[in-house]
Amino acid sequence: YGGKSQGKMLGKACGKGPGKTSGKNGEGMPVSEAEIAEFCMRWNLGDDALQKLRKIPPALQRRAIQQFAPGELPEYNGKFIMFCASMEKALYRRQNEQQSWSDYDPWGAGGGWGGGGGGGG
């Protein structure tokens, strides 16, 4: 889909900014520029998806990179942006409800948090 020009754009977009290192298991630590670049190239993400990744908190950046696995699609930008948005929404909900990240399943039928589907009687 984007051809050579998009590859060049990704190389520039994914390679800018100061490098940051990740700590033990990367939890809570900013994602390194090398990790971001590799992730962008793997999923062929454009500037909009990259900007979304850079705007979310460091812990969510790491989780987004580790957990994004949407299956086979013709393009991943929109799916990734929505994935990040759902993680942000869940984070704010978690902060209000004091739930644990271990209960969070971004691909689950319950809309993110474990424990069943979203439907009711």
C-alpha positions, 0 to 999 in steps of 0.5 A: 500500500504506500510504496517507496514514498511511504517507506521513506516517510516512515523511516523519517517519522519513526526515527526522529526524537530522542532515544529512550531506554526501557527498564525491567520488562519495559513496564512504565518506561518509554518505548525506545525510538528503535522499538517505535521504528521497528513497530511502524515498519512491521505494521506499515503505519503512517504518520497519524498512527505514529502520532497517536502512539507518541501521544499515549502514556509510556505504559500504554505505548509499551502495551500497544506495541506488545499487544497489537495483533489485529490479524490480516487486514489491507491496512492497519493505521485506523485499527491501530489508532482505534486500538490506542484510543480503546486503551486510553479509554480503559486507562481512564476507566481503570483509574476511576474504578481502580482495576488491574491491567491484568484484567484488561484484554483489548481483544476481549468480547467485554470491550476490554475488561475481562469478565464477559460480554457487554450485553445485559438482560 
